[in-house]
């Protein structure tokens, strides 16, 4: 069984550690958020539905393939699984996808329903291919919907037309970002959450 493999156990440990870190920072309240990591060309490990991400253990994860088929009997994956799958299908170099649900990300997603742009921050250099703070990073915002495959198709279409996106927001919902590994994806979450906090603070302090 894939659940007995060293790769599965290593990825579960890293994702559970991410959950504890994000919970400590208030980025995954209640049962919000979902995490996944690539196991091989056809399968990913993903959080099961309805678990608090600060208290994840082995039972909080399961395996699905890139068609959305459940490979861990008796478990139910996150309702947003296809938002993860679409990224792994798009880019074989992606090793992890993380979804957080911070207050700052949620508020900005409602203030900017058509997307926002992060300009001239040094921390932008945390993202791939950005080497200078003198740049801009667009963060698209997609309307929330219960039709997750439709939303995944919208994300896929947008990214086909706008290469270079490092993350996106779902309105009233939170952040999705990714990386070559769980560690890289965590770094991107931290960078986005810092930048979102800066954006919120700048609006509070503006006359």
RARA-V347494 format. One record per residue. RES is the residue in one letter. SS is DSSP state (a for helix, b for strand, c for the rest). D_FIRST is the distance of its C-alpha to the first C-alpha in whole Angstrom. Layout:
BEGIN
res=RES ss=SS d_first=D_FIRST
res=RES ss=SS d_first=D_FIRST
END
This chain:
BEGIN
res=X ss=c d_first=0
res=X ss=a d_first=4
res=X ss=a d_first=5
res=X ss=a d_first=6
res=X ss=c d_first=7
res=X ss=a d_first=11
res=X ss=a d_first=12
res=X ss=a d_first=10
res=X ss=a d_first=12
res=X ss=a d_first=15
res=X ss=a d_first=15
res=X ss=a d_first=15
res=X ss=a d_first=17
res=X ss=a d_first=20
res=X ss=a d_first=20
res=X ss=a d_first=20
res=X ss=a d_first=23
res=X ss=a d_first=24
res=X ss=a d_first=25
res=X ss=a d_first=27
res=X ss=a d_first=29
res=X ss=a d_first=30
res=X ss=a d_first=30
res=X ss=a d_first=33
res=X ss=c d_first=35
res=X ss=c d_first=35
res=X ss=c d_first=33
res=X ss=c d_first=30
res=X ss=c d_first=32
res=X ss=c d_first=31
res=X ss=c d_first=28
res=X ss=c d_first=29
res=X ss=c d_first=27
res=X ss=b d_first=23
res=X ss=b d_first=21
res=X ss=b d_first=18
res=X ss=b d_first=17
res=X ss=b d_first=16
res=X ss=c d_first=12
res=X ss=c d_first=14
res=X ss=c d_first=16
res=X ss=c d_first=15
res=X ss=b d_first=12
res=X ss=b d_first=14
res=X ss=b d_first=13
res=X ss=b d_first=16
res=X ss=b d_first=18
res=X ss=b d_first=18
res=X ss=c d_first=21
res=X ss=c d_first=24
res=X ss=c d_first=23
res=X ss=c d_first=26
res=X ss=a d_first=24
res=X ss=a d_first=26
res=X ss=a d_first=24
res=X ss=c d_first=21
res=X ss=c d_first=18
res=X ss=a d_first=14
res=X ss=a d_first=15
res=X ss=a d_first=17
res=X ss=b d_first=14
res=X ss=b d_first=12
res=X ss=b d_first=10
res=X ss=b d_first=13
res=X ss=b d_first=14
res=X ss=c d_first=17
res=X ss=c d_first=19
res=X ss=c d_first=18
res=X ss=c d_first=16
res=X ss=b d_first=14
res=X ss=c d_first=10
res=X ss=c d_first=10
res=X ss=c d_first=12
res=X ss=c d_first=15
res=X ss=c d_first=15
res=X ss=c d_first=18
res=X ss=b d_first=18
res=X ss=c d_first=21
res=X ss=c d_first=24
res=X ss=c d_first=25
res=X ss=a d_first=21
res=X ss=a d_first=23
res=X ss=a d_first=25
res=X ss=a d_first=22
res=X ss=a d_first=21
res=X ss=a d_first=25
res=X ss=a d_first=25
res=X ss=a d_first=22
res=X ss=a d_first=23
res=X ss=a d_first=26
res=X ss=c d_first=26
res=X ss=c d_first=23
res=X ss=c d_first=24
res=X ss=c d_first=23
res=X ss=c d_first=20
res=X ss=b d_first=21
res=X ss=b d_first=23
res=X ss=b d_first=25
res=X ss=b d_first=27
res=X ss=b d_first=29
res=X ss=c d_first=32
res=X ss=c d_first=35
res=X ss=a d_first=39
res=X ss=a d_first=40
res=X ss=a d_first=38
res=X ss=a d_first=38
res=X ss=a d_first=42
res=X ss=a d_first=42
res=X ss=a d_first=40
res=X ss=a d_first=43
res=X ss=a d_first=46
res=X ss=c d_first=45
res=X ss=c d_first=43
res=X ss=c d_first=44
res=X ss=c d_first=42
res=X ss=b d_first=44
res=X ss=b d_first=44
res=X ss=b d_first=44
res=X ss=b d_first=47
res=X ss=c d_first=48
res=X ss=c d_first=45
res=X ss=a d_first=44
res=X ss=a d_first=41
res=X ss=a d_first=40
res=X ss=a d_first=40
res=X ss=a d_first=36
res=X ss=c d_first=35
res=X ss=c d_first=34
res=X ss=c d_first=38
res=X ss=c d_first=40
res=X ss=c d_first=42
res=X ss=c d_first=45
res=X ss=c d_first=46
res=X ss=c d_first=49
res=X ss=c d_first=46
res=X ss=b d_first=45
res=X ss=b d_first=41
res=X ss=b d_first=41
res=X ss=b d_first=39
res=X ss=c d_first=39
res=X ss=b d_first=38
res=X ss=b d_first=37
res=X ss=c d_first=38
res=X ss=c d_first=36
res=X ss=c d_first=35
res=X ss=c d_first=32
res=X ss=c d_first=31
res=X ss=a d_first=29
res=X ss=a d_first=28
res=X ss=a d_first=32
res=X ss=a d_first=32
res=X ss=a d_first=29
res=X ss=a d_first=31
res=X ss=a d_first=34
res=X ss=a d_first=32
res=X ss=a d_first=31
res=X ss=a d_first=35
res=X ss=a d_first=36
res=X ss=a d_first=34
res=X ss=a d_first=35
res=X ss=a d_first=39
res=X ss=c d_first=39
res=X ss=c d_first=37
res=X ss=c d_first=36
res=X ss=c d_first=35
res=X ss=c d_first=33
res=X ss=b d_first=33
res=X ss=b d_first=34
res=X ss=b d_first=35
res=X ss=b d_first=35
res=X ss=c d_first=38
res=X ss=c d_first=38
res=X ss=c d_first=34
res=X ss=b d_first=34
res=X ss=b d_first=32
res=X ss=b d_first=29
res=X ss=b d_first=29
res=X ss=b d_first=26
res=X ss=b d_first=26
res=X ss=c d_first=25
res=X ss=c d_first=22
res=X ss=a d_first=22
res=X ss=a d_first=25
res=X ss=a d_first=27
res=X ss=a d_first=26
res=X ss=a d_first=28
res=X ss=a d_first=31
res=X ss=a d_first=31
res=X ss=a d_first=31
res=X ss=a d_first=33
res=X ss=a d_first=36
res=X ss=a d_first=36
res=X ss=a d_first=36
res=X ss=a d_first=39
res=X ss=a d_first=41
res=X ss=a d_first=41
res=X ss=a d_first=42
res=X ss=a d_first=45
res=X ss=a d_first=46
res=X ss=a d_first=46
res=X ss=a d_first=48
res=X ss=a d_first=51
res=X ss=a d_first=51
res=X ss=a d_first=52
res=X ss=a d_first=55
res=X ss=c d_first=56
res=X ss=c d_first=60
END
